[in-house]
Amino acid sequence: MTRVLLAFALAAVGTGCPRGPVCAENGCPTETVCELDGTCRALSVSATPTRDRHVAAADFGGTRSDQRTAPTGDLDELALGGHVDGEVFLAFDLPEGEVSQAILVLYPVEGAIGGDRQTVRVSRVRAFEGASLTHRTRPVVSRVGPGRELSAVPDRPVRVDVTDLLTEDPSERVHLMASGEGDGSPWRIASPVALDAERAPRLELRLRRR
């Protein structure tokens, strides 16, 4: 992936750290993410040797307010935000090792033309079973992540720094929810069973070597 979509980070910039370049509409440079203050910062680099892993979702589901009792765990696309209040739920099994960086990557479905600008948020939720998940039975949020107003860009993924959500309460399986706040058209997000497997959601992990 050569370019990074305008994303948002979940941790505040450390005191005294210099401000980076302002986040552009078409994203921050490669190997950076868009911070909550609207500037690009480099992905953290640790002096400790690390190894990188890409992890596919072990379970998933989706909910929307216009289909309150319909599970969508077998669909190849999921709605994010918009007038249907679409929510995307993903569970990931974490490999052994201490996580030093975690980036959630969400792709639009092939052919999606984007969606209206909205505030996108990733939160950690209680355990769920994706096949039976509906708008009425969606899991309780255990930790709300900060949100950022974003515009969807066709054929480019949303990359979200979720390190804090994983490291504050570590476990072997982590359950995440992506949601959007807006009244326009929802974003069409590729699910883990998308026709194009390259667009499936994933966690990009950097693990400290022991």
N, C-alpha and C positions, 0 to 999 in steps of 0.2 A: 504494500500500500504506500503510494508515494506522497499522498497529500492527506492532511488531517482535517476533518470537518470541524467547524466551530463547535467546541464542546465545553463542558463546565467541569470544574474540579470540586471535590467535596471537602477539601481542607483549606484553611485560610493561609495566606502568604505569611511567612514568618516575619517577626518584627525585625526591621532593619534591612530586609532583603530588597534589592533594587527592583524597580518596576520594569517589566519587559515591554515589548511592543504591543500596541493596542490590537485586540482581536479583530480581524477583518471578517466581513460577512461570509467569505468563502473559506474561512478557517485559519488556524494557526500553522506555522511551519511544521514540517515533519519532526517528530520526537518532542513535540510540545503539546500542552493542553491549555484551554482557555480557562483562566481563573475567574473566581467570583467577582473580582474587581474590574474585569473586562480586559485584562492583559494576558499575554501568552507567557507561560513559564515552562522551563525545561522539565521533562520527566525526571524524577529524582534518580541520581546515580550514586550508589553506595560504594564505599571503599571495600566492602566485604564482597568476595566473589559470589556471583549469582548465576542462576540458570533460568531460562525462559521456558514457559509452557503455555500452550493454547488449550483451553478446556471448553468442550462443548456442553450444552445444557443436558442435565440428567433427567429433568422433568420441566414441563412448562404448561402454561394455561393463559387464557385471555378473558377479559370481561368487558362488557359495554352496557351502558344504561338502557339502550333501546332493545336489548335482548337479555333481560334480567335473569331468566331461568335457563339460558342456553349455554352449555359448556362449549368452548371453542378449542379444546386441547388437541384436536386432530386436524386443524386447518393449517394451510401453508402460509397464511398471512394473518396478522393481528393488527387491530386498530389501536393507535396511540393518541389519546387526548381528543381534541375536537368536540363537536356538539354531542358525540356519543359517549364522552368520558371514558374512552378506551384505556385499559390498563393491561400491561404485559407482565406476566409473572414467569420468572426463570429460577430454576434450582441448579446449583453447580456443586459437584463433588470436588473438594479441594485436594490436590496431591500433598504428600507429606513434605513438610518443610515450612519455614517461616516466610510469610508473604511480605515482601518489601514494596511491591507495587502491583496494583490490580486495575485493569482498564476493561470496562464493559463495552462491547462493540455491538451496535445494532445497525443492521442494514435495511434500506427500503427494499420492497419487493421489486423484482425486475419489471421495468416499465412504469413504475410509480412516477408521477409528475410532481411529487412533493406534497405539501399540505400547508395550511395557514400557520403563521407565526404563533407560537405559544410558549408558555413556560413549561419546560421539561424537568422532571424530578425523578431521581432514583432513591428508593427507600428499602430498608430491610424489613421483611415481614416474617411472621410465624410460619411454621411448616405447612405445606399444602399438598394435595394430590391434584395434579393438573387436569386429569381426565374428568373430574367431577366439579371443577371450579366454575362458579357462576358469579354474576354480579351480586347476588344475594348472599353467597357463601364465601366471598373473598376473605382472605386471612387478615388478621389484625396486624397493623403496622407496629413493629417493635422499635424502629428507629427511623425518623424522618430525615432524609437527606435534603440539603439545600437545593433550590431550583435555579434555573437560568433561562431567560427568554431567548429562544432560538428560531431560526428559519430553516425549514427542511430544504435540502439540496438534493435533487435527483441523482441517484447512482453514487452517492457518497455516504459513508456510515456516520452515525453519531458515536463519538468515543467519549466515555464518561469515566473519570477517575473515581473508583469506588474503594480505594485502599482503606479508608477509615471505617467503612461499613463492614469490612472483612476482619480487620485486625483488632477492633475494640472488643469484640466478643467472638473469638475464633471458634470454629467448629468444623467437623468434617464435611458437612453439607451446608451451604448458605442459600437462603431464599431471598430473592430480590424482586422488587416491583418497580417498573417504569411507568410513569403517568404523565399526563399533559394537562395543562390548564389553559383552555381557550374555547371559543364558541364556534370556530370555523370548521373547515374540513379536517378530519383526523389524518394522521400520518399512517401510511400502510407499511408495516414493519414485517420483514421476513421472519417466519417462525423457524424453530429447529427442524421442521419437516418441509422446509421450502423446496420447491422444485430445483432451484439452484443451490446446491449444498454449500457453495462458497459464500452465500449470503446468510447462512445460519448464525444466530447470535453466539457470541463466545466471550470468554474471559481471557484476557492476555495477562499472564502472571509473571512476575519476576520473583524468584524464590532465592533466599540466601542459602548458600552452600554451607554444610556443616563441616 
